[in-house]
Amino acid sequence: MSKLDIRIYPDRVLRNKVNPVKKIGVAERALACDMIETMREANGVGLAAPQVGIKKRIIVVVDDENSKSAIVLV
């Protein structure tokens, strides 16, 4: 079971403005790990924080060169 619930259109949360991440701390690292796990369980190639109901500018994507790793963009 995925860690986070993926929101899909037309969920209102997808229309909200998101906040920049000013500092990368424990919470942001944990969120990125949870997002990667959720993305993989959904067989996705990318996932943004708003898609899981989090109003932060964070996105995770599959590394095209090495599909076992992911890239986190903040």
Phi, psi and omega per residue, in radians:
M1 nan 2.347 -3.094
S2 -1.218 2.642 -3.106
K3 -1.197 -0.654 -3.039
L4 -2.115 2.628 3.092
D5 -1.525 2.203 3.125
I6 -1.457 2.232 3.113
R7 -1.574 2.422 3.125
I8 -2.176 2.722 3.136
Y9 -0.993 2.328 0.289
P10 -1.819 0.605 3.139
D11 -0.931 2.275 -3.074
R12 -1.087 -0.497 -3.100
V13 -1.083 -0.428 -3.141
L14 -1.268 -0.213 3.118
R15 -1.652 -0.164 -3.096
N16 -1.273 2.571 3.010
K17 -1.264 2.550 -3.128
V18 -1.903 2.787 -3.076
N19 -1.707 2.499 3.039
P20 -1.189 2.682 3.081
V21 -1.645 2.031 -3.079
K22 -1.558 -0.442 -3.125
K23 -2.559 2.364 3.106
I24 -1.669 1.953 -3.114
G25 -2.135 -2.851 -3.112
V26 -1.058 -0.749 -3.100
A27 -1.107 -0.725 -3.133
E28 -1.199 -0.672 3.097
R29 -1.149 -0.723 3.118
A30 -1.137 -0.728 3.106
L31 -1.055 -0.793 3.131
A32 -1.043 -0.744 3.113
C33 -1.107 -0.759 3.114
D34 -1.122 -0.680 3.124
M35 -1.143 -0.710 3.115
I36 -1.095 -0.791 3.132
E37 -1.080 -0.767 3.124
T38 -1.100 -0.778 3.136
M39 -1.049 -0.784 -3.125
R40 -1.140 -0.726 -3.141
E41 -1.150 -0.452 3.115
A42 -1.596 0.088 -3.094
N43 0.980 0.664 -3.134
G44 -1.621 2.995 3.081
V45 -2.037 -0.092 3.112
G46 -2.914 2.664 -3.136
L47 -2.700 2.273 3.100
A48 -1.794 2.619 -3.112
A49 -0.963 -0.698 3.107
P50 -1.059 -0.445 3.131
Q51 -1.226 -0.238 3.061
V52 -2.022 0.319 3.033
G53 1.441 0.264 -3.133
I54 -1.852 2.213 -3.092
K55 -1.566 1.045 3.095
K56 -2.309 2.634 3.130
R57 -1.484 1.357 3.108
I58 -2.335 2.404 3.076
I59 -2.431 2.530 3.052
V60 -2.109 2.457 3.125
V61 -2.403 2.662 3.085
V62 -1.248 2.383 3.061
D63 -1.299 2.020 -3.071
D64 -1.084 -0.560 -3.119
E65 -1.335 -0.565 -3.101
N66 -2.434 1.685 -3.020
S67 -1.128 -0.189 3.113
K68 -1.462 -0.187 3.114
S69 -1.998 2.874 -3.138
A70 -2.302 2.740 3.106
I71 -1.910 2.339 3.097
V72 -1.914 2.187 3.111
L73 -1.967 2.263 -3.141
V74 -2.141 nan nan
